[in-house]
Amino acid sequence: MVKEGPFRWVRHPAYTSMILEIVSIALILESWWMGLAALAALLPALALRIRIEEKALIEKFGESYLEFKRTTPALIPYKGPCA
């Protein structure tokens, strides 16, 4: 299980980058409505995907992943990196 690099900050850095891409495109194109529509379509799909992935990770890594889950945010790096 990787806990270094971007995984020190968030559990799902690829999904965080997808959200940032949509926000960036909305800013570049000055189209907030399309950005919001894209996020509205993406976020429920990401929530489902994260739930499925984390279930598999808990089955594979057990308590180790549960500790990682307790200490590391899923998508938004609102606290410092995990140790």
RAURQUI-V643792 format. One record per residue. N is the residue number from 1. RES is the residue in one letter. SS is DSSP state (H for helix, E for strand, - for the rest). PHI is phi in degrees with one decimal (none if undefined). BURIAL is # if it has 16 or more other ideal C-beta (glycine too) atoms within 10 Angstrom, else .. Layout:
BEGIN
n=N res=RES ss=SS phi=PHI burial=BURIAL
n=N res=RES ss=SS phi=PHI burial=BURIAL
END
This chain:
BEGIN
n=1 res=M ss=- phi=none burial=.
n=2 res=V ss=- phi=-84.9 burial=.
n=3 res=K ss=- phi=-130.3 burial=.
n=4 res=E ss=- phi=-114.1 burial=.
n=5 res=G ss=H phi=65.5 burial=.
n=6 res=P ss=H phi=-66.5 burial=.
n=7 res=F ss=H phi=-70.6 burial=#
n=8 res=R ss=H phi=-69.1 burial=.
n=9 res=W ss=- phi=-100.0 burial=#
n=10 res=V ss=E phi=-142.6 burial=#
n=11 res=R ss=- phi=-76.8 burial=#
n=12 res=H ss=- phi=-130.6 burial=#
n=13 res=P ss=H phi=-64.3 burial=#
n=14 res=A ss=H phi=-64.9 burial=.
n=15 res=Y ss=H phi=-72.0 burial=#
n=16 res=T ss=H phi=-61.5 burial=#
n=17 res=S ss=H phi=-66.5 burial=.
n=18 res=M ss=H phi=-62.8 burial=#
n=19 res=I ss=H phi=-63.6 burial=#
n=20 res=L ss=H phi=-64.3 burial=.
n=21 res=E ss=H phi=-62.4 burial=.
n=22 res=I ss=H phi=-64.3 burial=#
n=23 res=V ss=H phi=-63.2 burial=.
n=24 res=S ss=H phi=-63.4 burial=.
n=25 res=I ss=H phi=-62.6 burial=.
n=26 res=A ss=H phi=-62.4 burial=#
n=27 res=L ss=H phi=-67.8 burial=.
n=28 res=I ss=H phi=-62.6 burial=.
n=29 res=L ss=H phi=-85.3 burial=.
n=30 res=E ss=- phi=53.0 burial=.
n=31 res=S ss=- phi=-127.7 burial=.
n=32 res=W ss=H phi=-64.2 burial=.
n=33 res=W ss=H phi=-64.1 burial=.
n=34 res=M ss=H phi=-69.0 burial=.
n=35 res=G ss=H phi=-62.9 burial=#
n=36 res=L ss=H phi=-65.6 burial=.
n=37 res=A ss=H phi=-64.6 burial=.
n=38 res=A ss=H phi=-64.8 burial=#
n=39 res=L ss=H phi=-64.6 burial=#
n=40 res=A ss=H phi=-62.6 burial=.
n=41 res=A ss=H phi=-80.0 burial=.
n=42 res=L ss=H phi=-77.1 burial=.
n=43 res=L ss=H phi=-60.7 burial=.
n=44 res=P ss=H phi=-63.3 burial=.
n=45 res=A ss=H phi=-65.8 burial=.
n=46 res=L ss=H phi=-65.3 burial=#
n=47 res=A ss=H phi=-59.6 burial=.
n=48 res=L ss=H phi=-65.3 burial=.
n=49 res=R ss=H phi=-61.8 burial=.
n=50 res=I ss=H phi=-63.3 burial=.
n=51 res=R ss=H phi=-60.3 burial=.
n=52 res=I ss=H phi=-66.6 burial=.
n=53 res=E ss=H phi=-63.4 burial=.
n=54 res=E ss=H phi=-68.2 burial=#
n=55 res=K ss=H phi=-61.4 burial=.
n=56 res=A ss=H phi=-65.3 burial=.
n=57 res=L ss=H phi=-67.2 burial=#
n=58 res=I ss=H phi=-65.8 burial=.
n=59 res=E ss=H phi=-63.2 burial=.
n=60 res=K ss=H phi=-79.3 burial=.
n=61 res=F ss=H phi=-106.8 burial=.
n=62 res=G ss=- phi=59.5 burial=.
n=63 res=E ss=H phi=-61.1 burial=.
n=64 res=S ss=H phi=-60.5 burial=.
n=65 res=Y ss=H phi=-71.8 burial=#
n=66 res=L ss=H phi=-60.8 burial=.
n=67 res=E ss=H phi=-66.7 burial=.
n=68 res=F ss=H phi=-60.1 burial=#
n=69 res=K ss=H phi=-64.6 burial=.
n=70 res=R ss=H phi=-69.7 burial=.
n=71 res=T ss=H phi=-102.5 burial=.
n=72 res=T ss=- phi=-126.8 burial=#
n=73 res=P ss=E phi=-62.7 burial=.
n=74 res=A ss=- phi=-72.6 burial=.
n=75 res=L ss=- phi=-126.6 burial=#
n=76 res=I ss=- phi=-104.9 burial=.
n=77 res=P ss=- phi=-76.7 burial=.
n=78 res=Y ss=- phi=-88.7 burial=.
n=79 res=K ss=- phi=-137.6 burial=.
n=80 res=G ss=- phi=-62.7 burial=.
n=81 res=P ss=- phi=-65.5 burial=.
n=82 res=C ss=- phi=-70.8 burial=#
n=83 res=A ss=- phi=-82.6 burial=.
END
